[in-house]
Amino acid sequence: MFRSGFHFGDPSLPLFTMYGEEMPFFLGIGVVLVAAEAFLALKKDARLGLVLPGAIFAWAAAKCVVRMIRWSPVMSDLWFALRIENIPTAILLVVYAICRIWRRVHSLRQADKSRLLDKTRIEDL
């Protein structure tokens, strides 16, 4: 089990710890999530790209509710935990925005090329 994360139950530990030996695992998961988000965001249906950020946000919110019920932490600690756990959500939303902008620019360029090709066909007649 991972030792990294929030420690509300034990006041002798810092609120949030991240251990170096677990970092490659978290980075690997992050790379896979960013690649999956880019794949989904470049699809024709724009809503597919919002599935991963929505799921991560819902998971973080559910964890905060469980923490509130289980440990009843200080509200500032709870908000801090919610903000920290939603960093992946923010990163995925940035990837989503970049991919959607790139897709729009790419489709506009394709439309311009198509219009130019249609003009040349009409002039050839």
Phi and psi in radians as a Rosetta constraint file:
Dihedral C 1 N 2 CA 2 C 2 CIRCULARHARMONIC -1.330 0.35
Dihedral N 2 CA 2 C 2 N 3 CIRCULARHARMONIC 2.483 0.35
Dihedral C 2 N 3 CA 3 C 3 CIRCULARHARMONIC -1.694 0.35
Dihedral N 3 CA 3 C 3 N 4 CIRCULARHARMONIC -0.286 0.35
Dihedral C 3 N 4 CA 4 C 4 CIRCULARHARMONIC -1.264 0.35
Dihedral N 4 CA 4 C 4 N 5 CIRCULARHARMONIC 2.590 0.35
Dihedral C 4 N 5 CA 5 C 5 CIRCULARHARMONIC 2.338 0.35
Dihedral N 5 CA 5 C 5 N 6 CIRCULARHARMONIC -2.815 0.35
Dihedral C 5 N 6 CA 6 C 6 CIRCULARHARMONIC -1.586 0.35
Dihedral N 6 CA 6 C 6 N 7 CIRCULARHARMONIC 2.537 0.35
Dihedral C 6 N 7 CA 7 C 7 CIRCULARHARMONIC -2.243 0.35
Dihedral N 7 CA 7 C 7 N 8 CIRCULARHARMONIC 1.492 0.35
Dihedral C 7 N 8 CA 8 C 8 CIRCULARHARMONIC -1.431 0.35
Dihedral N 8 CA 8 C 8 N 9 CIRCULARHARMONIC -0.570 0.35
Dihedral C 8 N 9 CA 9 C 9 CIRCULARHARMONIC -1.316 0.35
Dihedral N 9 CA 9 C 9 N 10 CIRCULARHARMONIC -0.462 0.35
Dihedral C 9 N 10 CA 10 C 10 CIRCULARHARMONIC -1.944 0.35
Dihedral N 10 CA 10 C 10 N 11 CIRCULARHARMONIC 1.827 0.35
Dihedral C 10 N 11 CA 11 C 11 CIRCULARHARMONIC -1.229 0.35
Dihedral N 11 CA 11 C 11 N 12 CIRCULARHARMONIC -0.244 0.35
Dihedral C 11 N 12 CA 12 C 12 CIRCULARHARMONIC -1.322 0.35
Dihedral N 12 CA 12 C 12 N 13 CIRCULARHARMONIC -0.365 0.35
Dihedral C 12 N 13 CA 13 C 13 CIRCULARHARMONIC -1.588 0.35
Dihedral N 13 CA 13 C 13 N 14 CIRCULARHARMONIC 2.683 0.35
Dihedral C 13 N 14 CA 14 C 14 CIRCULARHARMONIC -1.097 0.35
Dihedral N 14 CA 14 C 14 N 15 CIRCULARHARMONIC 2.761 0.35
Dihedral C 14 N 15 CA 15 C 15 CIRCULARHARMONIC -1.072 0.35
Dihedral N 15 CA 15 C 15 N 16 CIRCULARHARMONIC -0.721 0.35
Dihedral C 15 N 16 CA 16 C 16 CIRCULARHARMONIC -2.308 0.35
Dihedral N 16 CA 16 C 16 N 17 CIRCULARHARMONIC 2.265 0.35
Dihedral C 16 N 17 CA 17 C 17 CIRCULARHARMONIC -2.291 0.35
Dihedral N 17 CA 17 C 17 N 18 CIRCULARHARMONIC 2.579 0.35
Dihedral C 17 N 18 CA 18 C 18 CIRCULARHARMONIC -2.328 0.35
Dihedral N 18 CA 18 C 18 N 19 CIRCULARHARMONIC 2.122 0.35
Dihedral C 18 N 19 CA 19 C 19 CIRCULARHARMONIC -1.671 0.35
Dihedral N 19 CA 19 C 19 N 20 CIRCULARHARMONIC 2.405 0.35
Dihedral C 19 N 20 CA 20 C 20 CIRCULARHARMONIC -1.103 0.35
Dihedral N 20 CA 20 C 20 N 21 CIRCULARHARMONIC -0.582 0.35
Dihedral C 20 N 21 CA 21 C 21 CIRCULARHARMONIC -1.231 0.35
Dihedral N 21 CA 21 C 21 N 22 CIRCULARHARMONIC -0.331 0.35
Dihedral C 21 N 22 CA 22 C 22 CIRCULARHARMONIC -1.605 0.35
Dihedral N 22 CA 22 C 22 N 23 CIRCULARHARMONIC -0.163 0.35
Dihedral C 22 N 23 CA 23 C 23 CIRCULARHARMONIC -1.083 0.35
Dihedral N 23 CA 23 C 23 N 24 CIRCULARHARMONIC -0.752 0.35
Dihedral C 23 N 24 CA 24 C 24 CIRCULARHARMONIC -1.041 0.35
Dihedral N 24 CA 24 C 24 N 25 CIRCULARHARMONIC -0.622 0.35
Dihedral C 24 N 25 CA 25 C 25 CIRCULARHARMONIC -1.121 0.35
Dihedral N 25 CA 25 C 25 N 26 CIRCULARHARMONIC -0.808 0.35
Dihedral C 25 N 26 CA 26 C 26 CIRCULARHARMONIC -1.150 0.35
Dihedral N 26 CA 26 C 26 N 27 CIRCULARHARMONIC -0.675 0.35
Dihedral C 26 N 27 CA 27 C 27 CIRCULARHARMONIC -1.147 0.35
Dihedral N 27 CA 27 C 27 N 28 CIRCULARHARMONIC -0.676 0.35
Dihedral C 27 N 28 CA 28 C 28 CIRCULARHARMONIC -1.097 0.35
Dihedral N 28 CA 28 C 28 N 29 CIRCULARHARMONIC -0.760 0.35
Dihedral C 28 N 29 CA 29 C 29 CIRCULARHARMONIC -1.099 0.35
Dihedral N 29 CA 29 C 29 N 30 CIRCULARHARMONIC -0.693 0.35
Dihedral C 29 N 30 CA 30 C 30 CIRCULARHARMONIC -1.090 0.35
Dihedral N 30 CA 30 C 30 N 31 CIRCULARHARMONIC -0.742 0.35
Dihedral C 30 N 31 CA 31 C 31 CIRCULARHARMONIC -1.125 0.35
Dihedral N 31 CA 31 C 31 N 32 CIRCULARHARMONIC -0.743 0.35
Dihedral C 31 N 32 CA 32 C 32 CIRCULARHARMONIC -1.112 0.35
Dihedral N 32 CA 32 C 32 N 33 CIRCULARHARMONIC -0.729 0.35
Dihedral C 32 N 33 CA 33 C 33 CIRCULARHARMONIC -1.135 0.35
Dihedral N 33 CA 33 C 33 N 34 CIRCULARHARMONIC -0.725 0.35
Dihedral C 33 N 34 CA 34 C 34 CIRCULARHARMONIC -1.144 0.35
Dihedral N 34 CA 34 C 34 N 35 CIRCULARHARMONIC -0.718 0.35
Dihedral C 34 N 35 CA 35 C 35 CIRCULARHARMONIC -1.130 0.35
Dihedral N 35 CA 35 C 35 N 36 CIRCULARHARMONIC -0.731 0.35
Dihedral C 35 N 36 CA 36 C 36 CIRCULARHARMONIC -1.144 0.35
Dihedral N 36 CA 36 C 36 N 37 CIRCULARHARMONIC -0.676 0.35
Dihedral C 36 N 37 CA 37 C 37 CIRCULARHARMONIC -1.146 0.35
Dihedral N 37 CA 37 C 37 N 38 CIRCULARHARMONIC -0.734 0.35
Dihedral C 37 N 38 CA 38 C 38 CIRCULARHARMONIC -1.103 0.35
Dihedral N 38 CA 38 C 38 N 39 CIRCULARHARMONIC -0.719 0.35
Dihedral C 38 N 39 CA 39 C 39 CIRCULARHARMONIC -1.074 0.35
Dihedral N 39 CA 39 C 39 N 40 CIRCULARHARMONIC -0.809 0.35
Dihedral C 39 N 40 CA 40 C 40 CIRCULARHARMONIC -1.247 0.35
Dihedral N 40 CA 40 C 40 N 41 CIRCULARHARMONIC -0.618 0.35
Dihedral C 40 N 41 CA 41 C 41 CIRCULARHARMONIC -1.246 0.35
Dihedral N 41 CA 41 C 41 N 42 CIRCULARHARMONIC -0.443 0.35
Dihedral C 41 N 42 CA 42 C 42 CIRCULARHARMONIC -1.485 0.35
Dihedral N 42 CA 42 C 42 N 43 CIRCULARHARMONIC -0.045 0.35
Dihedral C 42 N 43 CA 43 C 43 CIRCULARHARMONIC -1.210 0.35
Dihedral N 43 CA 43 C 43 N 44 CIRCULARHARMONIC 2.860 0.35
Dihedral C 43 N 44 CA 44 C 44 CIRCULARHARMONIC -1.135 0.35
Dihedral N 44 CA 44 C 44 N 45 CIRCULARHARMONIC -0.714 0.35
Dihedral C 44 N 45 CA 45 C 45 CIRCULARHARMONIC -1.390 0.35
Dihedral N 45 CA 45 C 45 N 46 CIRCULARHARMONIC 2.022 0.35
Dihedral C 45 N 46 CA 46 C 46 CIRCULARHARMONIC -1.199 0.35
Dihedral N 46 CA 46 C 46 N 47 CIRCULARHARMONIC -0.420 0.35
Dihedral C 46 N 47 CA 47 C 47 CIRCULARHARMONIC -1.220 0.35
Dihedral N 47 CA 47 C 47 N 48 CIRCULARHARMONIC -0.403 0.35
Dihedral C 47 N 48 CA 48 C 48 CIRCULARHARMONIC -1.079 0.35
Dihedral N 48 CA 48 C 48 N 49 CIRCULARHARMONIC -0.603 0.35
Dihedral C 48 N 49 CA 49 C 49 CIRCULARHARMONIC -1.219 0.35
Dihedral N 49 CA 49 C 49 N 50 CIRCULARHARMONIC -0.264 0.35
Dihedral C 49 N 50 CA 50 C 50 CIRCULARHARMONIC -1.611 0.35
Dihedral N 50 CA 50 C 50 N 51 CIRCULARHARMONIC -0.030 0.35
Dihedral C 50 N 51 CA 51 C 51 CIRCULARHARMONIC -1.175 0.35
Dihedral N 51 CA 51 C 51 N 52 CIRCULARHARMONIC -0.880 0.35
Dihedral C 51 N 52 CA 52 C 52 CIRCULARHARMONIC -1.121 0.35
Dihedral N 52 CA 52 C 52 N 53 CIRCULARHARMONIC -0.852 0.35
Dihedral C 52 N 53 CA 53 C 53 CIRCULARHARMONIC -1.068 0.35
Dihedral N 53 CA 53 C 53 N 54 CIRCULARHARMONIC -0.651 0.35
Dihedral C 53 N 54 CA 54 C 54 CIRCULARHARMONIC -1.136 0.35
Dihedral N 54 CA 54 C 54 N 55 CIRCULARHARMONIC -0.712 0.35
Dihedral C 54 N 55 CA 55 C 55 CIRCULARHARMONIC -1.160 0.35
Dihedral N 55 CA 55 C 55 N 56 CIRCULARHARMONIC -0.724 0.35
Dihedral C 55 N 56 CA 56 C 56 CIRCULARHARMONIC -1.175 0.35
Dihedral N 56 CA 56 C 56 N 57 CIRCULARHARMONIC -0.694 0.35
Dihedral C 56 N 57 CA 57 C 57 CIRCULARHARMONIC -1.109 0.35
Dihedral N 57 CA 57 C 57 N 58 CIRCULARHARMONIC -0.762 0.35
Dihedral C 57 N 58 CA 58 C 58 CIRCULARHARMONIC -1.100 0.35
Dihedral N 58 CA 58 C 58 N 59 CIRCULARHARMONIC -0.707 0.35
Dihedral C 58 N 59 CA 59 C 59 CIRCULARHARMONIC -1.100 0.35
Dihedral N 59 CA 59 C 59 N 60 CIRCULARHARMONIC -0.777 0.35
Dihedral C 59 N 60 CA 60 C 60 CIRCULARHARMONIC -1.141 0.35
Dihedral N 60 CA 60 C 60 N 61 CIRCULARHARMONIC -0.696 0.35
Dihedral C 60 N 61 CA 61 C 61 CIRCULARHARMONIC -1.151 0.35
Dihedral N 61 CA 61 C 61 N 62 CIRCULARHARMONIC -0.717 0.35
Dihedral C 61 N 62 CA 62 C 62 CIRCULARHARMONIC -1.121 0.35
Dihedral N 62 CA 62 C 62 N 63 CIRCULARHARMONIC -0.700 0.35
Dihedral C 62 N 63 CA 63 C 63 CIRCULARHARMONIC -1.108 0.35
Dihedral N 63 CA 63 C 63 N 64 CIRCULARHARMONIC -0.650 0.35
Dihedral C 63 N 64 CA 64 C 64 CIRCULARHARMONIC -1.179 0.35
Dihedral N 64 CA 64 C 64 N 65 CIRCULARHARMONIC -0.653 0.35
Dihedral C 64 N 65 CA 65 C 65 CIRCULARHARMONIC -1.128 0.35
Dihedral N 65 CA 65 C 65 N 66 CIRCULARHARMONIC -0.751 0.35
Dihedral C 65 N 66 CA 66 C 66 CIRCULARHARMONIC -1.108 0.35
Dihedral N 66 CA 66 C 66 N 67 CIRCULARHARMONIC -0.711 0.35
Dihedral C 66 N 67 CA 67 C 67 CIRCULARHARMONIC -1.095 0.35
Dihedral N 67 CA 67 C 67 N 68 CIRCULARHARMONIC -0.709 0.35
Dihedral C 67 N 68 CA 68 C 68 CIRCULARHARMONIC -1.092 0.35
Dihedral N 68 CA 68 C 68 N 69 CIRCULARHARMONIC -0.726 0.35
Dihedral C 68 N 69 CA 69 C 69 CIRCULARHARMONIC -1.266 0.35
Dihedral N 69 CA 69 C 69 N 70 CIRCULARHARMONIC -0.720 0.35
Dihedral C 69 N 70 CA 70 C 70 CIRCULARHARMONIC -1.372 0.35
Dihedral N 70 CA 70 C 70 N 71 CIRCULARHARMONIC -0.824 0.35
Dihedral C 70 N 71 CA 71 C 71 CIRCULARHARMONIC -1.931 0.35
Dihedral N 71 CA 71 C 71 N 72 CIRCULARHARMONIC -0.269 0.35
Dihedral C 71 N 72 CA 72 C 72 CIRCULARHARMONIC 0.776 0.35
Dihedral N 72 CA 72 C 72 N 73 CIRCULARHARMONIC 1.110 0.35
Dihedral C 72 N 73 CA 73 C 73 CIRCULARHARMONIC -1.316 0.35
Dihedral N 73 CA 73 C 73 N 74 CIRCULARHARMONIC 3.007 0.35
Dihedral C 73 N 74 CA 74 C 74 CIRCULARHARMONIC -1.116 0.35
Dihedral N 74 CA 74 C 74 N 75 CIRCULARHARMONIC 2.451 0.35
Dihedral C 74 N 75 CA 75 C 75 CIRCULARHARMONIC -1.060 0.35
Dihedral N 75 CA 75 C 75 N 76 CIRCULARHARMONIC -0.605 0.35
Dihedral C 75 N 76 CA 76 C 76 CIRCULARHARMONIC -1.149 0.35
Dihedral N 76 CA 76 C 76 N 77 CIRCULARHARMONIC -0.629 0.35
Dihedral C 76 N 77 CA 77 C 77 CIRCULARHARMONIC -1.156 0.35
Dihedral N 77 CA 77 C 77 N 78 CIRCULARHARMONIC -0.655 0.35
Dihedral C 77 N 78 CA 78 C 78 CIRCULARHARMONIC -1.163 0.35
Dihedral N 78 CA 78 C 78 N 79 CIRCULARHARMONIC -0.754 0.35
Dihedral C 78 N 79 CA 79 C 79 CIRCULARHARMONIC -1.150 0.35
Dihedral N 79 CA 79 C 79 N 80 CIRCULARHARMONIC -0.654 0.35
Dihedral C 79 N 80 CA 80 C 80 CIRCULARHARMONIC -1.075 0.35
Dihedral N 80 CA 80 C 80 N 81 CIRCULARHARMONIC -0.772 0.35
Dihedral C 80 N 81 CA 81 C 81 CIRCULARHARMONIC -1.098 0.35
Dihedral N 81 CA 81 C 81 N 82 CIRCULARHARMONIC -0.735 0.35
Dihedral C 81 N 82 CA 82 C 82 CIRCULARHARMONIC -1.116 0.35
Dihedral N 82 CA 82 C 82 N 83 CIRCULARHARMONIC -0.715 0.35
Dihedral C 82 N 83 CA 83 C 83 CIRCULARHARMONIC -1.156 0.35
Dihedral N 83 CA 83 C 83 N 84 CIRCULARHARMONIC -0.767 0.35
Dihedral C 83 N 84 CA 84 C 84 CIRCULARHARMONIC -1.140 0.35
Dihedral N 84 CA 84 C 84 N 85 CIRCULARHARMONIC -0.737 0.35
Dihedral C 84 N 85 CA 85 C 85 CIRCULARHARMONIC -1.288 0.35
Dihedral N 85 CA 85 C 85 N 86 CIRCULARHARMONIC -0.237 0.35
Dihedral C 85 N 86 CA 86 C 86 CIRCULARHARMONIC -1.718 0.35
Dihedral N 86 CA 86 C 86 N 87 CIRCULARHARMONIC 0.167 0.35
Dihedral C 86 N 87 CA 87 C 87 CIRCULARHARMONIC -1.073 0.35
Dihedral N 87 CA 87 C 87 N 88 CIRCULARHARMONIC -0.766 0.35
Dihedral C 87 N 88 CA 88 C 88 CIRCULARHARMONIC -1.062 0.35
Dihedral N 88 CA 88 C 88 N 89 CIRCULARHARMONIC -0.595 0.35
Dihedral C 88 N 89 CA 89 C 89 CIRCULARHARMONIC -1.099 0.35
Dihedral N 89 CA 89 C 89 N 90 CIRCULARHARMONIC -0.779 0.35
Dihedral C 89 N 90 CA 90 C 90 CIRCULARHARMONIC -1.108 0.35
Dihedral N 90 CA 90 C 90 N 91 CIRCULARHARMONIC -0.725 0.35
Dihedral C 90 N 91 CA 91 C 91 CIRCULARHARMONIC -1.115 0.35
Dihedral N 91 CA 91 C 91 N 92 CIRCULARHARMONIC -0.764 0.35
Dihedral C 91 N 92 CA 92 C 92 CIRCULARHARMONIC -1.148 0.35
Dihedral N 92 CA 92 C 92 N 93 CIRCULARHARMONIC -0.607 0.35
Dihedral C 92 N 93 CA 93 C 93 CIRCULARHARMONIC -1.202 0.35
Dihedral N 93 CA 93 C 93 N 94 CIRCULARHARMONIC -0.595 0.35
Dihedral C 93 N 94 CA 94 C 94 CIRCULARHARMONIC -1.164 0.35
Dihedral N 94 CA 94 C 94 N 95 CIRCULARHARMONIC -0.759 0.35
Dihedral C 94 N 95 CA 95 C 95 CIRCULARHARMONIC -1.068 0.35
Dihedral N 95 CA 95 C 95 N 96 CIRCULARHARMONIC -0.723 0.35
Dihedral C 95 N 96 CA 96 C 96 CIRCULARHARMONIC -1.044 0.35
Dihedral N 96 CA 96 C 96 N 97 CIRCULARHARMONIC -0.836 0.35
Dihedral C 96 N 97 CA 97 C 97 CIRCULARHARMONIC -1.101 0.35
Dihedral N 97 CA 97 C 97 N 98 CIRCULARHARMONIC -0.755 0.35
Dihedral C 97 N 98 CA 98 C 98 CIRCULARHARMONIC -1.091 0.35
Dihedral N 98 CA 98 C 98 N 99 CIRCULARHARMONIC -0.772 0.35
Dihedral C 98 N 99 CA 99 C 99 CIRCULARHARMONIC -1.159 0.35
Dihedral N 99 CA 99 C 99 N 100 CIRCULARHARMONIC -0.697 0.35
Dihedral C 99 N 100 CA 100 C 100 CIRCULARHARMONIC -1.178 0.35
Dihedral N 100 CA 100 C 100 N 101 CIRCULARHARMONIC -0.691 0.35
Dihedral C 100 N 101 CA 101 C 101 CIRCULARHARMONIC -1.110 0.35
Dihedral N 101 CA 101 C 101 N 102 CIRCULARHARMONIC -0.775 0.35
Dihedral C 101 N 102 CA 102 C 102 CIRCULARHARMONIC -1.076 0.35
Dihedral N 102 CA 102 C 102 N 103 CIRCULARHARMONIC -0.728 0.35
Dihedral C 102 N 103 CA 103 C 103 CIRCULARHARMONIC -1.114 0.35
Dihedral N 103 CA 103 C 103 N 104 CIRCULARHARMONIC -0.720 0.35
Dihedral C 103 N 104 CA 104 C 104 CIRCULARHARMONIC -1.134 0.35
Dihedral N 104 CA 104 C 104 N 105 CIRCULARHARMONIC -0.792 0.35
Dihedral C 104 N 105 CA 105 C 105 CIRCULARHARMONIC -1.092 0.35
Dihedral N 105 CA 105 C 105 N 106 CIRCULARHARMONIC -0.745 0.35
Dihedral C 105 N 106 CA 106 C 106 CIRCULARHARMONIC -1.104 0.35
Dihedral N 106 CA 106 C 106 N 107 CIRCULARHARMONIC -0.735 0.35
Dihedral C 106 N 107 CA 107 C 107 CIRCULARHARMONIC -1.210 0.35
Dihedral N 107 CA 107 C 107 N 108 CIRCULARHARMONIC -0.592 0.35
Dihedral C 107 N 108 CA 108 C 108 CIRCULARHARMONIC -1.156 0.35
Dihedral N 108 CA 108 C 108 N 109 CIRCULARHARMONIC -0.684 0.35
Dihedral C 108 N 109 CA 109 C 109 CIRCULARHARMONIC -1.118 0.35
Dihedral N 109 CA 109 C 109 N 110 CIRCULARHARMONIC -0.714 0.35
Dihedral C 109 N 110 CA 110 C 110 CIRCULARHARMONIC -1.120 0.35
Dihedral N 110 CA 110 C 110 N 111 CIRCULARHARMONIC -0.682 0.35
Dihedral C 110 N 111 CA 111 C 111 CIRCULARHARMONIC -1.154 0.35
Dihedral N 111 CA 111 C 111 N 112 CIRCULARHARMONIC -0.691 0.35
Dihedral C 111 N 112 CA 112 C 112 CIRCULARHARMONIC -1.106 0.35
Dihedral N 112 CA 112 C 112 N 113 CIRCULARHARMONIC -0.751 0.35
Dihedral C 112 N 113 CA 113 C 113 CIRCULARHARMONIC -1.094 0.35
Dihedral N 113 CA 113 C 113 N 114 CIRCULARHARMONIC -0.685 0.35
Dihedral C 113 N 114 CA 114 C 114 CIRCULARHARMONIC -1.153 0.35
Dihedral N 114 CA 114 C 114 N 115 CIRCULARHARMONIC -0.711 0.35
Dihedral C 114 N 115 CA 115 C 115 CIRCULARHARMONIC -1.120 0.35
Dihedral N 115 CA 115 C 115 N 116 CIRCULARHARMONIC -0.722 0.35
Dihedral C 115 N 116 CA 116 C 116 CIRCULARHARMONIC -1.120 0.35
Dihedral N 116 CA 116 C 116 N 117 CIRCULARHARMONIC -0.689 0.35
Dihedral C 116 N 117 CA 117 C 117 CIRCULARHARMONIC -1.150 0.35
Dihedral N 117 CA 117 C 117 N 118 CIRCULARHARMONIC -0.680 0.35
Dihedral C 117 N 118 CA 118 C 118 CIRCULARHARMONIC -1.152 0.35
Dihedral N 118 CA 118 C 118 N 119 CIRCULARHARMONIC -0.656 0.35
Dihedral C 118 N 119 CA 119 C 119 CIRCULARHARMONIC -1.111 0.35
Dihedral N 119 CA 119 C 119 N 120 CIRCULARHARMONIC -0.727 0.35
Dihedral C 119 N 120 CA 120 C 120 CIRCULARHARMONIC -1.189 0.35
Dihedral N 120 CA 120 C 120 N 121 CIRCULARHARMONIC -0.596 0.35
Dihedral C 120 N 121 CA 121 C 121 CIRCULARHARMONIC -1.168 0.35
Dihedral N 121 CA 121 C 121 N 122 CIRCULARHARMONIC -0.685 0.35
Dihedral C 121 N 122 CA 122 C 122 CIRCULARHARMONIC -1.189 0.35
Dihedral N 122 CA 122 C 122 N 123 CIRCULARHARMONIC -0.697 0.35
Dihedral C 122 N 123 CA 123 C 123 CIRCULARHARMONIC -1.190 0.35
Dihedral N 123 CA 123 C 123 N 124 CIRCULARHARMONIC -0.488 0.35
Dihedral C 123 N 124 CA 124 C 124 CIRCULARHARMONIC -1.237 0.35
Dihedral N 124 CA 124 C 124 N 125 CIRCULARHARMONIC -0.440 0.35
